[in-house]
Amino acid sequence: MPGPDGRHIFGTVKVGEKGQIVIPRDARRVFGIGPGDTLLVLGDERQGGIAIVKADFLRKFAEDIFAARDESEEQ
């Protein structure tokens, strides 16, 4: 269910016997997650939450930060 500002509720998932979950199809479609993709799992004990981020997204984010830093050092 799409919400405001690109936020979604994809439903609930159950943790299996081996501690695995299935990412809902709509979530995989929206975020372009496919077989073989690497995901980063983040957690915040105080907030009681877990976030799953595509590693490629985080890598691009880091590259952009370093590029901006390099540009500012050149000036």
Contacts in CASP RR format, 6 or more apart in sequence:
PFRMAT RR
TARGET T0000
AUTHOR 0000-0000-0000
METHOD contacts of the structure
MODEL  1
MPGPDGRHIFGTVKVGEKGQIVIPRDARRVFGIGPGDTLLVLGDERQGGI
AIVKADFLRKFAEDIFAARDESEEQ
1 8 0 8 1.000
1 9 0 8 1.000
1 10 0 8 1.000
2 8 0 8 1.000
3 9 0 8 1.000
8 26 0 8 1.000
8 27 0 8 1.000
8 30 0 8 1.000
10 24 0 8 1.000
10 26 0 8 1.000
10 27 0 8 1.000
11 24 0 8 1.000
13 21 0 8 1.000
13 22 0 8 1.000
13 23 0 8 1.000
13 24 0 8 1.000
14 21 0 8 1.000
15 21 0 8 1.000
23 33 0 8 1.000
23 52 0 8 1.000
27 33 0 8 1.000
28 34 0 8 1.000
31 54 0 8 1.000
32 54 0 8 1.000
33 39 0 8 1.000
33 54 0 8 1.000
37 54 0 8 1.000
37 55 0 8 1.000
37 56 0 8 1.000
38 54 0 8 1.000
38 55 0 8 1.000
38 56 0 8 1.000
39 52 0 8 1.000
39 53 0 8 1.000
39 54 0 8 1.000
39 55 0 8 1.000
40 52 0 8 1.000
40 53 0 8 1.000
40 54 0 8 1.000
40 55 0 8 1.000
40 58 0 8 1.000
41 50 0 8 1.000
41 51 0 8 1.000
41 52 0 8 1.000
42 50 0 8 1.000
42 51 0 8 1.000
42 52 0 8 1.000
42 53 0 8 1.000
43 49 0 8 1.000
43 50 0 8 1.000
43 51 0 8 1.000
44 51 0 8 1.000
END
